[in-house]
Amino acid sequence: MEEFQHHHGNAAFDDAGTSTAAQLILRLYLERRNPVFKASLHRVVDFMLRAQLRGGPADGGWPQCFPAFSGAVTQAPWPDERPSWLPSDVGHGMEDGDYTRHVTCNDDVLGENIKFLLMCASALGRRDLNRPVLRAMACLHRLRQPGPQAGWGLQHLTRAANGRPAGAPAGARSYEPRALPPTPPRPTSASSSPTSG
């Protein structure tokens, strides 16, 4: 994976790496009530809340990595020999730039972070976490792509880029092309009405 080839002093939410460690800290605190675990738990909750995106269609989501590191992922070239089975018109990831800043649904980033915040809200009585959870759920609702191929992309643009709106499915790593094509324009009433001949 491209983001793991270099360490930039940030953390990845990918593969539940942050949320499972956070859940372990929560459980240790609940079992032991040790102040050391309490301090660690507050740090991870604060980290998750600082990482949560704000504004636009991305509001409430999380990037793949946080904090952002400019230039962390700048290119992912094709291999020297393109696989023969790969159609010539297929794009690959990176067509939308640094994917570590995109809203990430891949590997259940949003779901895992929502789960952890809900666990904290319930176990610790942290009602202040309800709003970030609701923002994340609203983000999932906003990013859902319409039919006929309804669903979510692995990543979504946090801001408009290259003529594509914020919230559109985005390419990510070199082996992760855009998961869903842009929705085709709807026909206007003039072009959709039958002509009589």
Order of alpha helices (4+ residues) and beta strands (2+ residues): beta-alpha-alpha-beta-beta-alpha-alpha-beta-beta-alpha
